[in-house]
Amino acid sequence: MKLLKLMQEVKGLAQITNRRPAPRPSVLYLMQLRGQAPVSPEIPKKRLVINMESADPCVVSFSIQINHVNQGESPLPVVIG
């Protein structure tokens, strides 16, 4: 009985020490997973039209830099009014 237990322990130890990393999944398998994943539709970006009014209508409009401010991202208080 002791010999049988010893043989089982040796066999288990050999399996543990000789194990190899799991093989990488094939590309075909990954492509199948991608096909099953729910596709989230892209949200179209809103295009805002900004008009610039000046006192002199002959003034050529220059490019205007627009800084987008998202709520909760600024460490300092931002007043928009």
Sequence and secondary structure as in RCSB ss.txt:
>XXXX:A:sequence
MKLLKLMQEVKGLAQITNRRPAPRPSVLYLMQLRGQAPVSPEIPKKRLVINMESADPCVVSFSIQINHVNQGESP
LPVVIG
>XXXX:A:secstr
 HHHHHHHHHHHHHHHHT        HHHHHHHHHHS                 S TTS           TT  S
S     
